[in-house]
Amino acid sequence: MIERDQIYINGAWVPSTGTDVLTVVNPVTEEPVATIPAGTVEDVDKAVKAAAAAFPAWSRTSVEERIAVLQKLAKLTADRADEITAAIVSEIGQPAHIAAVSQAAGAVQDLESIAESLPTIVWDEEIGNTTVTRDAAGVVAAITPWNGPMRMVCMKAGAAIAAGCTVVLKGTEVAPLSSFIFAEMVAEAGLPDGVFNLVSGDGPVVGEALVTHPLVDMISLTGSVRAGSRVMELASRSVKKVALELGGKSANVILEDADLAAAVDDGIDDAFRNSGQVCGGLSRMLVPRARLAEAEELAVRKAESFVLGDPYDPATTLGPVANVNQRDRIRGYIESGLSEGVRLLTGGPEAPEGLETGFFVRPTVFSGDNTSRIAREEIFGPVIVIVPFDDEDDAFRIANDTDYGLAGAIWAGDAERAKSLAKRLRAGRIRINGSPINPHAPHGGFKLSGIGREFGRYGIEEFLEYKSVG
């Protein structure tokens, strides 16, 4: 059992002013693996005041100084990759060989991308007789989720620090160990006191105290639509800037002349990443009606190829979902699909065979239309719906018939044609024929998927404000 009994404020590890703790549960064993302090409003106040005091000096540091800090953080993250991987496996159950790449190495890549992007920002520009400058937004409250516990910290805190902001982090209480590791690395990297602070705790206490604190200038949150809406509501009372990366119900549009086998295979891999707990996962698969039966057969074969079980077994390719509430919620969605008469092709709400312990969910594929709950609401689990379309216009009508707009994919025989069709898809990030995600290109969405962008210079610029002088 790991016992974290201090929080990080103004360059020092200090006890919380409260005495309560939060328990972290391993989703594979259902056993406690760690405890962390349940932070208080008083803790938040101390952390925010430390960040506010550190802001004037840090915001005046040079780009070169900040690049050096980010490069040091990236190296420290790489040095502790095995520890980060182990923490993530114990907290969310992701298979270790996958977590090592997508989570630990991904965090290093995120920090390196921020460092590489910093020199590309135009900090001063002459417009006639006026100098337009970019200034740091101020004190940032960063609130991060459990599905990417280290990467989200690096993306938010790293970009904010790069911009010249100071940060108070409320890392997720479901998978909090990465936040503590990051704070240790910040101390080792030599950031001045108060530039980065960590207060662990839950949303109603620590999160809301951060969002409403008068010295916080900006909030950056990745989470559910409900959480984002609550942050906007509270932030609006003092007109704080917000950046929100929320949910998705992304469409994988597979056109008539596409390589169907490759498109289905890649699409399900994308949708089931991290046991489907990814906001940009391609959870709706749109296929030509004439090829529906073929697509269904391919999808079933792919879904049934996933191996669930011990995250340290190299053969395991799909872990559990993060907690019991998440498992029950996903199974509830599967049951709702059945009750609405959506055709179940494989999977279902029952526990996977031989895995009665652990928060496991069967990889599940439905086939239906775009009107059911499972086609319209974010499930955040290993569940996809195959939806047939009649022609190209129908495909993009269905793809855009959603409250979300985070990501999407288009598959076609001609990649250039697919790129031209991307203009018809209302989403923030669109992959073409399985193209990899570019860490320097912006990530974010339309509609309920949020406000603002992350990744590369675009992520840094979220933490900047324009100033006109002259």
ZADOVO-804481 format. One record per residue (C-alpha): residue number from 1; residue in one letter; x, y, z. Coordinates in nm, 4 decimals, decimal comma, always signed. Each point is the difference from the previous one (the first is absolute). Example, Ala and Ser with C-alpha at 12.3 -4.5 7.8 and 13.67 -1.06 7.14 Angstrom:
// ZADOVO-804481
NODE   lumvo   dogu         px         py         pz
NODE       1      A    +1,2300    -0,4500    +0,7800
NODE       2      S    +0,1370    +0,3440    -0,0660
// end
This chain:
// ZADOVO-804481
NODE   lumvo   dogu         px         py         pz
NODE       1      M    +0,0000    +0,0000    +0,0000
NODE       2      I    +0,1337    +0,3404    -0,1044
NODE       3      E    -0,0791    +0,2774    +0,2495
NODE       4      R    +0,0375    +0,3545    -0,1277
NODE       5      D    -0,0532    +0,2215    +0,3031
NODE       6      Q    +0,1128    +0,3410    -0,1263
NODE       7      I    -0,0863    +0,2495    -0,2717
NODE       8      Y    +0,2373    +0,2296    -0,1896
NODE       9      I    -0,0290    +0,3747    +0,0650
NODE      10      N    +0,2529    +0,2780    -0,0617
NODE      11      G    +0,2897    -0,2354    -0,0673
NODE      12      A    -0,0503    -0,2216    +0,3063
NODE      13      W    -0,1824    -0,3180    +0,0963
NODE      14      V    -0,2389    +0,0920    +0,2799
NODE      15      P    -0,2843    -0,1749    +0,1832
NODE      16      S    -0,3551    +0,0834    -0,0991
NODE      17      T    -0,1972    +0,2095    +0,2467
NODE      18      G    -0,2585    -0,2784    -0,0024
NODE      19      T    +0,0265    -0,3511    +0,1392
NODE      20      D    -0,2121    -0,1976    -0,2476
NODE      21      V    +0,1525    -0,2240    -0,2648
NODE      22      L    -0,1207    -0,1393    -0,3328
NODE      23      T    +0,0623    -0,3635    -0,0927
NODE      24      V    +0,1173    -0,1168    -0,3414
NODE      25      V    -0,1326    -0,3397    -0,1117
NODE      26      N    +0,1730    -0,2342    -0,2465
NODE      27      P    -0,2615    -0,0774    -0,2694
NODE      28      V    +0,1474    -0,3446    -0,0680
NODE      29      T    +0,0082    -0,1304    +0,3572
NODE      30      E    -0,2640    +0,2337    +0,1523
NODE      31      E    +0,2439    +0,0503    +0,2884
NODE      32      P    +0,1246    +0,3329    +0,1429
NODE      33      V    +0,3435    +0,0980    -0,1314
NODE      34      A    +0,0529    +0,3548    +0,1273
NODE      35      T    -0,1327    +0,2834    +0,2115
NODE      36      I    +0,0362    +0,3741    -0,0599
NODE      37      P    -0,0958    +0,3088    +0,2007
NODE      38      A    -0,3519    +0,1304    -0,0494
NODE      39      G    +0,0950    +0,3645    -0,0461
NODE      40      T    -0,1964    +0,2887    +0,1457
NODE      41      V    -0,1087    +0,3503    -0,0935
NODE      42      E    +0,2811    +0,1280    +0,2222
NODE      43      D    +0,2544    -0,2068    -0,1931
NODE      44      V    -0,1271    +0,1478    -0,3257
NODE      45      D    +0,0261    +0,3525    +0,1376
NODE      46      K    +0,3636    -0,0519    +0,1026
NODE      47      A    +0,0897    -0,1541    -0,3357
NODE      48      V    -0,1687    +0,2718    -0,2052
NODE      49      K    +0,1642    +0,2764    +0,2036
NODE      50      A    +0,3383    -0,1660    -0,0556
NODE      51      A    -0,0662    -0,0183    -0,3747
NODE      52      A    -0,1120    +0,3625    -0,0094
NODE      53      A    +0,3129    +0,1130    +0,1833
NODE      54      A    +0,2220    -0,1952    -0,2413
NODE      55      F    -0,1727    +0,1221    -0,3149
NODE      56      P    +0,1656    +0,3435    -0,0538
NODE      57      A    +0,3539    -0,1417    -0,0028
NODE      58      W    -0,0812    -0,3182    -0,1933
NODE      59      S    -0,1958    +0,1842    -0,2676
NODE      60      R    +0,3076    +0,2128    -0,0707
NODE      61      T    +0,2360    -0,2939    -0,0530
NODE      62      S    +0,1417    -0,0507    -0,3466
NODE      63      V    -0,1220    -0,2563    -0,2497
NODE      64      E    +0,3416    -0,1653    +0,0234
NODE      65      E    -0,0333    -0,0429    +0,3778
NODE      66      R    -0,3412    -0,1631    -0,0376
NODE      67      I    +0,1208    -0,2291    -0,2786
NODE      68      A    +0,2823    -0,1185    +0,2282
NODE      69      V    -0,2498    -0,0810    +0,2762
NODE      70      L    -0,2271    -0,1917    -0,2381
NODE      71      Q    +0,2923    -0,1972    -0,1402
NODE      72      K    +0,1090    -0,0872    +0,3538
NODE      73      L    -0,3548    -0,1119    +0,0838
NODE      74      A    -0,0105    -0,2142    -0,3143
NODE      75      K    +0,3285    -0,1693    +0,0963
NODE      76      L    -0,1152    -0,0600    +0,3566
NODE      77      T    -0,3256    -0,1470    -0,1312
NODE      78      A    +0,1953    -0,2352    -0,2264
NODE      79      D    +0,2252    -0,0984    +0,2905
NODE      80      R    -0,3051    -0,0912    +0,2114
NODE      81      A    -0,1961    -0,1676    -0,2796
NODE      82      D    -0,0106    -0,3400    +0,1697
NODE      83      E    -0,1337    +0,1520    +0,3223
NODE      84      I    -0,2605    +0,2020    -0,1904
NODE      85      T    -0,1089    -0,3092    -0,1917
NODE      86      A    -0,0347    -0,2030    +0,3199
NODE      87      A    -0,2074    +0,2738    +0,1635
NODE      88      I    -0,2351    +0,0203    -0,2962
NODE      89      V    -0,0390    -0,3785    -0,0194
NODE      90      S    -0,0908    -0,0138    +0,3700
NODE      91      E    -0,2470    +0,2902    -0,0292
NODE      92      I    -0,1832    -0,0624    -0,3293
NODE      93      G    +0,1065    -0,3543    -0,0911
NODE      94      Q    +0,1304    +0,0776    -0,3472
NODE      95      P    +0,2245    -0,2815    -0,1308
NODE      96      A    +0,3574    +0,0862    +0,0940
NODE      97      H    +0,1483    -0,0363    -0,3479
NODE      98      I    -0,2628    +0,2430    -0,1336
NODE      99      A    +0,0240    +0,2466    +0,2913
NODE     100      A    +0,3778    +0,0180    -0,0402
NODE     101      V    -0,0474    +0,1361    -0,3527
NODE     102      S    -0,3276    +0,1907    +0,0044
NODE     103      Q    +0,0257    +0,1454    +0,3498
NODE     104      A    +0,3611    +0,0217    +0,1194
NODE     105      A    +0,1767    +0,0502    -0,3333
NODE     106      G    -0,2957    +0,2103    -0,1152
NODE     107      A    +0,0559    +0,2382    +0,2915
NODE     108      V    +0,3633    +0,0442    -0,1000
NODE     109      Q    -0,1110    +0,0752    -0,3559
NODE     110      D    -0,2513    +0,2568    +0,1251
NODE     111      L    +0,2623    +0,1905    +0,1972
NODE     112      E    +0,2489    -0,0146    -0,2864
NODE     113      S    -0,2667    +0,1259    -0,2407
NODE     114      I    -0,0749    +0,2959    +0,2274
NODE     115      A    +0,3699    +0,0845    +0,0252
NODE     116      E    +0,0404    -0,0257    -0,3785
NODE     117      S    -0,3078    +0,2155    -0,0600
NODE     118      L    +0,0873    +0,2829    +0,2364
NODE     119      P    +0,2406    +0,1794    -0,2395
NODE     120      T    -0,2637    +0,0014    -0,2773
NODE     121      I    -0,2343    +0,2323    +0,1884
NODE     122      V    -0,0067    +0,3630    -0,1136
NODE     123      W    +0,0348    +0,1906    +0,3257
NODE     124      D    +0,0169    +0,3526    -0,1484
NODE     125      E    -0,1424    +0,1302    -0,3267
NODE     126      E    -0,0069    +0,3504    -0,1472
NODE     127      I    -0,3420    +0,1041    -0,1327
NODE     128      G    +0,0339    +0,3541    -0,1312
NODE     129      N    +0,1052    +0,2165    +0,2954
NODE     130      T    -0,1043    -0,2672    +0,2519
NODE     131      T    +0,1981    -0,2868    +0,1485
NODE     132      V    -0,2167    -0,3058    +0,0621
NODE     133      T    +0,1476    -0,2246    +0,2675
NODE     134      R    -0,0951    -0,3371    +0,1482
NODE     135      D    -0,0130    -0,0037    +0,3799
NODE     136      A    -0,0448    -0,2937    +0,2354
NODE     137      A    -0,3610    -0,0354    +0,1187
NODE     138      G    +0,0948    -0,0180    +0,3687
NODE     139      V    -0,0702    -0,2621    +0,2657
NODE     140      V    -0,1398    -0,3174    -0,1573
NODE     141      A    -0,2135    -0,2609    +0,1741
NODE     142      A    +0,0655    -0,3284    -0,1819
NODE     143      I    -0,2510    -0,2798    +0,0571
NODE     144      T    +0,0953    -0,3305    -0,1595
NODE     145      P    -0,1796    -0,3320    -0,0650
NODE     146      W    +0,0779    -0,3610    +0,0841
NODE     147      N    +0,0191    -0,1502    -0,3486
NODE     148      G    +0,3380    +0,1605    -0,0794
NODE     149      P    +0,1260    +0,0896    +0,3465
NODE     150      M    +0,3564    +0,1020    -0,0871
NODE     151      R    -0,0486    +0,1192    -0,3569
NODE     152      M    -0,2788    +0,2393    +0,0939
NODE     153      V    +0,2123    +0,1499    +0,2770
NODE     154      C    +0,2881    +0,0489    -0,2426
NODE     155      M    -0,2251    +0,1507    -0,2676
NODE     156      K    -0,1670    +0,2487    +0,2330
NODE     157      A    +0,2675    +0,0864    +0,2546
NODE     158      G    +0,2757    -0,0232    -0,2604
NODE     159      A    -0,1725    +0,2343    -0,2454
NODE     160      A    -0,1001    +0,2458    +0,2726
NODE     161      I    +0,3527    +0,0134    +0,1421
NODE     162      A    +0,1346    +0,0440    -0,3545
NODE     163      A    -0,2307    +0,2980    -0,0483
NODE     164      G    +0,1322    +0,1649    +0,3169
NODE     165      C    -0,2967    -0,0869    +0,2189
NODE     166      T    +0,0126    -0,1492    +0,3471
NODE     167      V    -0,2079    -0,3063    +0,0813
NODE     168      V    -0,2065    -0,1621    +0,2705
NODE     169      L    -0,0794    -0,3582    -0,0968
NODE     170      K    -0,2896    -0,2092    +0,1212
NODE     171      G    +0,0884    -0,3364    -0,1448
NODE     172      T    -0,2619    -0,2690    -0,0211
NODE     173      E    -0,0777    -0,1757    +0,3280
NODE     174      V    -0,0681    -0,3256    -0,1893
NODE     175      A    +0,3565    -0,0282    -0,1342
NODE     176      P    +0,1982    +0,2602    +0,1963
NODE     177      L    +0,3481    -0,1502    +0,0302
NODE     178      S    +0,1248    +0,1560    -0,3248
NODE     179      S    -0,0788    +0,3454    +0,1367
NODE     180      F    +0,2246    -0,0612    +0,2993
NODE     181      I    +0,2791    -0,1336    -0,2209
NODE     182      F    -0,0293    +0,3113    -0,2193
NODE     183      A    +0,0277    +0,2258    +0,3056
NODE     184      E    +0,3170    -0,1829    +0,1052
NODE     185      M    +0,1441    +0,0506    -0,3475
NODE     186      V    -0,0901    +0,3708    +0,0074
NODE     187      A    +0,1980    +0,0359    +0,3217
NODE     188      E    +0,2964    -0,1853    -0,1518
NODE     189      A    -0,0182    +0,2060    -0,3204
NODE     190      G    +0,0597    +0,3144    +0,2044
NODE     191      L    -0,3173    +0,1971    -0,0608
NODE     192      P    -0,0213    +0,2993    +0,2327
NODE     193      D    -0,2220    -0,0373    +0,3058
NODE     194      G    -0,3681    +0,0531    -0,0725
NODE     195      V    +0,0165    -0,0493    -0,3769
NODE     196      F    -0,1597    -0,3437    +0,0356
NODE     197      N    -0,2180    -0,1158    +0,2880
NODE     198      L    -0,1986    -0,3196    +0,0622
NODE     199      V    -0,3106    -0,0330    +0,2141
NODE     200      S    -0,1553    -0,3456    -0,0111
NODE     201      G    -0,3684    -0,0519    +0,0671
NODE     202      D    -0,3421    -0,0263    -0,1570
NODE     203      G    -0,1872    +0,2286    -0,2363
NODE     204      P    -0,2711    +0,1380    +0,2310
NODE     205      V    +0,2553    +0,1191    +0,2567
NODE     206      V    +0,3381    +0,0619    -0,1647
NODE     207      G    -0,1198    +0,0461    -0,3578
NODE     208      E    -0,2718    +0,2505    +0,0840
NODE     209      A    +0,2243    +0,1905    +0,2415
NODE     210      L    +0,2538    +0,0392    -0,2815
NODE     211      V    -0,2541    +0,1102    -0,2587
NODE     212      T    -0,1504    +0,2637    +0,2294
NODE     213      H    +0,3217    +0,1313    +0,1566
NODE     214      P    +0,0362    +0,3732    -0,0746
NODE     215      L    +0,3725    -0,0287    -0,0799
NODE     216      V    -0,0479    -0,2730    -0,2650
NODE     217      D    -0,0011    +0,1527    -0,3482
NODE     218      M    -0,0693    -0,3060    -0,2145
NODE     219      I    -0,1298    -0,3548    +0,0306
NODE     220      S    +0,1057    -0,2857    -0,2277
NODE     221      L    -0,2039    -0,3179    +0,0421
NODE     222      T    -0,0222    -0,3325    -0,1773
NODE     223      G    -0,3039    -0,1969    +0,1075
NODE     224      S    -0,3676    -0,0666    -0,0557
NODE     225      V    -0,2492    +0,2428    -0,1486
NODE     226      R    -0,1650    +0,0211    +0,3411
NODE     227      A    +0,3310    +0,0983    +0,1633
NODE     228      G    +0,0757    +0,2507    -0,2763
NODE     229      S    -0,3428    +0,1557    +0,0287
NODE     230      R    +0,0431    +0,0366    +0,3761
NODE     231      V    +0,3417    +0,1632    -0,0461
NODE     232      M    -0,1451    +0,2455    -0,2537
NODE     233      E    -0,2839    +0,0845    +0,2354
NODE     234      L    +0,2302    +0,0698    +0,2945
NODE     235      A    +0,2663    +0,1764    -0,2091
NODE     236      S    -0,2610    +0,2287    -0,1558
NODE     237      R    -0,0674    +0,1614    +0,3361
NODE     238      S    +0,3395    +0,1685    -0,0149
NODE     239      V    +0,0405    -0,0207    -0,3803
NODE     240      K    +0,3026    -0,2276    +0,0061
NODE     241      K    +0,1475    -0,1401    -0,3191
NODE     242      V    -0,0713    -0,3708    -0,0520
NODE     243      A    +0,1460    -0,2718    -0,2236
NODE     244      L    -0,2066    -0,3184    -0,0048
NODE     245      E    +0,0736    -0,3330    -0,1674
NODE     246      L    -0,3157    -0,2045    +0,0502
NODE     247      G    -0,1744    -0,2988    -0,1550
NODE     248      G    -0,0475    -0,1435    -0,3449
NODE     249      K    -0,2072    -0,2337    -0,2133
NODE     250      S    +0,2321    -0,0114    -0,2955
NODE     251      A    -0,0850    -0,1461    -0,3397
NODE     252      N    +0,2208    -0,2274    -0,2073
NODE     253      V    -0,1321    +0,0667    -0,3520
NODE     254      I    +0,0925    -0,2898    -0,2311
NODE     255      L    -0,0861    +0,0835    -0,3606
NODE     256      E    -0,0906    -0,2458    -0,2747
NODE     257      D    +0,3463    -0,0218    -0,1586
NODE     258      A    +0,1927    -0,0240    +0,3295
NODE     259      D    +0,2074    -0,2965    +0,1139
NODE     260      L    -0,2771    -0,1349    +0,2232
NODE     261      A    +0,2094    -0,2535    +0,1897
NODE     262      A    +0,2663    +0,2577    +0,0898
NODE     263      A    -0,2606    +0,2625    +0,0897
NODE     264      V    -0,1936    -0,2314    +0,2319
NODE     265      D    +0,3153    -0,1345    +0,1632
NODE     266      D    +0,1502    +0,3441    +0,0609
NODE     267      G    -0,3335    +0,1466    +0,1058
NODE     268      I    -0,0593    -0,2580    +0,2714
NODE     269      D    +0,3590    +0,0301    +0,1209
NODE     270      D    -0,0640    +0,3733    +0,0347
NODE     271      A    -0,3388    -0,0413    +0,1692
NODE     272      F    +0,1282    -0,2584    +0,2500
NODE     273      R    +0,3185    +0,1861    +0,0951
NODE     274      N    +0,0364    +0,0048    +0,3778
NODE     275      S    -0,3053    -0,2290    +0,0235
NODE     276      G    -0,2020    +0,2584    -0,1921
NODE     277      Q    +0,0741    +0,2681    +0,2602
NODE     278      V    +0,1136    +0,2633    -0,2501
NODE     279      C    -0,2022    +0,3108    -0,0780
NODE     280      G    +0,0975    -0,0049    -0,3685
NODE     281      G    -0,0661    -0,3695    -0,0590
NODE     282      L    -0,1761    -0,0916    -0,3247
NODE     283      S    -0,3070    -0,1481    +0,1681
NODE     284      R    -0,2312    +0,0269    -0,3042
NODE     285      M    +0,0999    -0,1963    -0,3098
NODE     286      L    -0,1812    +0,1221    -0,3146
NODE     287      V    +0,0054    -0,2436    -0,2927
NODE     288      P    -0,1706    -0,0237    -0,3416
NODE     289      R    -0,3251    -0,1926    +0,0345
NODE     290      A    +0,1062    -0,2352    -0,2787
NODE     291      R    +0,3066    -0,1001    +0,2033
NODE     292      L    -0,1692    -0,0178    +0,3421
NODE     293      A    +0,0103    -0,3790    +0,0340
NODE     294      E    +0,3681    -0,0069    -0,0953
NODE     295      A    +0,0808    +0,2786    +0,2468
NODE     296      E    -0,1904    -0,1780    +0,2776
NODE     297      E    +0,1936    -0,3214    -0,0556
NODE     298      L    +0,3328    +0,1836    +0,0050
NODE     299      A    -0,0965    +0,1941    +0,3129
NODE     300      V    -0,1046    -0,3105    +0,1911
NODE     301      R    +0,3234    -0,1767    -0,0925
NODE     302      K    +0,2057    +0,2993    +0,1144
NODE     303      A    -0,1918    +0,0560    +0,3261
NODE     304      E    +0,0268    -0,3660    +0,0932
NODE     305      S    +0,3768    +0,0043    -0,0568
NODE     306      F    +0,0619    +0,2171    +0,3089
NODE     307      V    +0,1461    -0,1833    +0,2995
NODE     308      L    -0,1172    +0,1156    +0,3428
NODE     309      G    +0,1818    -0,0805    +0,3231
NODE     310      D    +0,3200    +0,0566    +0,1963
NODE     311      P    +0,1503    +0,3360    -0,1073
NODE     312      Y    +0,3518    -0,1394    +0,0465
NODE     313      D    -0,0609    -0,2911    -0,2377
NODE     314      P    +0,1426    +0,1015    -0,3402
NODE     315      A    -0,2904    -0,1813    -0,1667
NODE     316      T    -0,2575    +0,2340    +0,1598
NODE     317      T    -0,1241    +0,2685    -0,2370
NODE     318      L    -0,2982    +0,1442    +0,1907
NODE     319      G    -0,0156    +0,0915    +0,3662
NODE     320      P    -0,2916    +0,0731    +0,2295
NODE     321      V    -0,1767    +0,3327    +0,0202
NODE     322      A    +0,1137    +0,2347    +0,2740
NODE     323      N    -0,2487    -0,0571    +0,2805
NODE     324      V    -0,3202    -0,1732    +0,1024
NODE     325      N    -0,2204    +0,2976    -0,0872
NODE     326      Q    +0,1502    +0,0127    -0,3475
NODE     327      R    -0,0533    -0,3737    -0,0494
NODE     328      D    -0,3621    +0,0167    +0,1123
NODE     329      R    -0,0656    +0,3062    -0,2153
NODE     330      I    +0,1353    -0,1702    -0,3131
NODE     331      R    -0,1918    -0,3189    +0,0655
NODE     332      G    -0,3094    +0,2145    +0,0483
NODE     333      Y    +0,0501    +0,1490    -0,3457
NODE     334      I    +0,0373    -0,3474    -0,1503
NODE     335      E    -0,3252    -0,1040    +0,1679
NODE     336      S    -0,1700    +0,3132    -0,1328
NODE     337      G    +0,1078    -0,0948    -0,3522
NODE     338      L    -0,1540    -0,3422    +0,0444
NODE     339      S    -0,3218    +0,1440    +0,1430
NODE     340      E    -0,0292    +0,2402    -0,2971
NODE     341      G    +0,0361    -0,2912    -0,2399
NODE     342      V    +0,3411    +0,0921    -0,1395
NODE     343      R    +0,1542    -0,3130    -0,1498
NODE     344      L    +0,2810    -0,1432    +0,2155
NODE     345      L    +0,2746    -0,1608    -0,2085
NODE     346      T    +0,2451    -0,0955    +0,2745
NODE     347      G    +0,0679    +0,0788    +0,3647
NODE     348      G    -0,2743    +0,0896    +0,2441
NODE     349      P    -0,0569    +0,1175    +0,3576
NODE     350      E    +0,1218    -0,3152    +0,1749
NODE     351      A    +0,3438    -0,0316    +0,1584
NODE     352      P    +0,2564    -0,1498    -0,2372
NODE     353      E    +0,0440    -0,3715    +0,0553
NODE     354      G    +0,2517    -0,0752    +0,2751
NODE     355      L    +0,0230    +0,3656    +0,1093
NODE     356      E    -0,2558    +0,0338    +0,2767
NODE     357      T    +0,2490    +0,2093    +0,2012
NODE     358      G    +0,1028    +0,3324    -0,1490
NODE     359      F    -0,1931    +0,2692    -0,1840
NODE     360      F    +0,0096    -0,1698    -0,3385
NODE     361      V    -0,2449    +0,0625    -0,2850
NODE     362      R    -0,0457    -0,2219    -0,3041
NODE     363      P    +0,1106    +0,1614    -0,3304
NODE     364      T    -0,3420    +0,0724    -0,1476
NODE     365      V    -0,1213    +0,0709    -0,3526
NODE     366      F    -0,3541    +0,1048    -0,0920
NODE     367      S    -0,1541    +0,0630    -0,3409
NODE     368      G    -0,2844    +0,2485    -0,0325
NODE     369      D    -0,0877    +0,3561    -0,0927
NODE     370      N    +0,1021    +0,3367    +0,1417
NODE     371      T    -0,3032    +0,0497    +0,2267
NODE     372      S    +0,0675    -0,2291    +0,2975
NODE     373      R    +0,1596    +0,1160    +0,3258
NODE     374      I    +0,3097    -0,2063    -0,0715
NODE     375      A    +0,0413    +0,1804    -0,3340
NODE     376      R    -0,0558    +0,3469    +0,1436
NODE     377      E    +0,1532    +0,0068    +0,3497
NODE     378      E    +0,3629    -0,0383    +0,1000
NODE     379      I    +0,0429    -0,3441    +0,1578
NODE     380      F    +0,3738    +0,0200    +0,0767
NODE     381      G    +0,0516    -0,3722    -0,0260
NODE     382      P    +0,0769    -0,2772    -0,2520
NODE     383      V    -0,3285    +0,0343    -0,1879
NODE     384      I    -0,0580    +0,1031    -0,3617
NODE     385      V    -0,3059    +0,0323    -0,2210
NODE     386      I    +0,0117    -0,0755    -0,3716
NODE     387      V    -0,2366    +0,2288    -0,1945
NODE     388      P    -0,0705    -0,0491    -0,3718
NODE     389      F    -0,0401    +0,2909    -0,2440
NODE     390      D    -0,1549    +0,0189    -0,3473
NODE     391      D    +0,2351    +0,2439    -0,1744
NODE     392      E    +0,2722    +0,2535    +0,0715
NODE     393      D    -0,2426    +0,2775    +0,0957
NODE     394      D    -0,1747    -0,2363    +0,2394
NODE     395      A    +0,3347    -0,1002    +0,1530
NODE     396      F    +0,0945    +0,3562    +0,0936
NODE     397      R    -0,3543    +0,0807    +0,1129
NODE     398      I    +0,0188    -0,2910    +0,2464
NODE     399      A    +0,3582    +0,0835    +0,1034
NODE     400      N    -0,0985    +0,3584    +0,0864
NODE     401      D    -0,3261    -0,1016    +0,1684
NODE     402      T    +0,1513    +0,0069    +0,3470
NODE     403      D    +0,0335    +0,2397    +0,2911
NODE     404      Y    +0,3770    -0,0489    -0,0096
NODE     405      G    +0,2811    +0,0932    -0,2380
NODE     406      L    +0,3336    -0,1104    +0,1404
NODE     407      A    +0,1449    -0,2398    -0,2567
NODE     408      G    -0,0781    -0,1998    -0,3095
NODE     409      A    +0,1477    -0,2109    -0,2763
NODE     410      I    -0,0547    -0,0339    -0,3730
NODE     411      W    +0,1049    -0,3016    -0,2028
NODE     412      A    -0,0014    +0,0105    -0,3801
NODE     413      G    +0,1864    -0,1545    -0,2917
NODE     414      D    +0,1567    +0,3402    -0,0726
NODE     415      A    +0,1533    +0,1683    +0,3043
NODE     416      E    -0,0040    +0,3448    -0,1642
NODE     417      R    -0,3715    -0,0345    -0,0666
NODE     418      A    -0,0525    -0,1006    +0,3618
NODE     419      K    +0,1874    +0,3128    +0,1122
NODE     420      S    -0,2234    +0,2187    -0,2142
NODE     421      L    -0,3064    -0,1643    +0,1557
NODE     422      A    +0,1284    +0,0802    +0,3492
NODE     423      K    -0,1517    +0,3476    -0,0406
NODE     424      R    -0,3406    -0,1656    +0,0229
NODE     425      L    +0,0693    -0,1525    +0,3411
NODE     426      R    -0,0616    +0,2244    +0,3023
NODE     427      A    +0,2783    -0,1192    +0,2257
NODE     428      G    +0,3257    +0,1374    +0,1328
NODE     429      R    +0,2368    -0,2813    -0,0992
NODE     430      I    -0,0525    -0,2256    -0,3020
NODE     431      R    +0,2243    -0,2911    -0,0947
NODE     432      I    +0,0271    -0,1036    -0,3644
NODE     433      N    +0,0363    -0,3698    -0,0867
NODE     434      G    +0,1409    -0,0779    +0,3425
NODE     435      S    +0,2542    +0,2817    +0,0101
NODE     436      P    +0,1812    +0,0353    +0,3351
NODE     437      I    -0,0850    +0,2806    +0,2414
NODE     438      N    +0,2426    +0,2912    -0,0406
NODE     439      P    +0,1157    +0,1263    +0,3452
NODE     440      H    +0,0727    +0,3437    -0,1449
NODE     441      A    -0,3467    +0,0456    -0,1525
NODE     442      P    -0,2896    +0,1284    +0,2128
NODE     443      H    -0,2296    -0,2313    +0,1944
NODE     444      G    -0,3449    +0,1178    +0,1073
NODE     445      G    -0,3573    +0,0053    -0,1155
NODE     446      F    -0,3220    +0,1675    -0,1024
NODE     447      K    -0,3371    +0,0092    +0,1784
NODE     448      L    -0,0152    -0,1953    +0,3291
NODE     449      S    +0,3554    -0,1224    -0,0533
NODE     450      G    +0,1357    +0,3169    +0,1518
NODE     451      I    +0,1761    +0,3331    -0,0404
NODE     452      G    +0,3629    +0,0552    -0,0958
NODE     453      R    +0,2820    -0,2160    -0,1287
NODE     454      E    +0,2932    -0,2032    +0,1330
NODE     455      F    +0,3232    -0,1370    -0,1562
NODE     456      G    +0,2969    +0,1898    -0,1393
NODE     457      R    +0,0028    +0,3783    -0,0224
NODE     458      Y    -0,3804    +0,0020    -0,0056
NODE     459      G    -0,0062    -0,1442    +0,3495
NODE     460      I    +0,2445    +0,2636    +0,1254
NODE     461      E    -0,1966    +0,2817    -0,1642
NODE     462      E    -0,3093    -0,0947    +0,2026
NODE     463      F    +0,1866    +0,1353    +0,3032
NODE     464      L    +0,0859    +0,3343    -0,1632
NODE     465      E    -0,1850    +0,3314    -0,0332
NODE     466      Y    +0,0490    +0,2739    -0,2594
NODE     467      K    +0,1123    +0,3483    +0,1059
NODE     468      S    +0,0162    +0,3042    -0,2289
NODE     469      V    +0,2605    +0,2666    +0,0793
NODE     470      G    +0,0377    +0,3334    -0,1812
// end
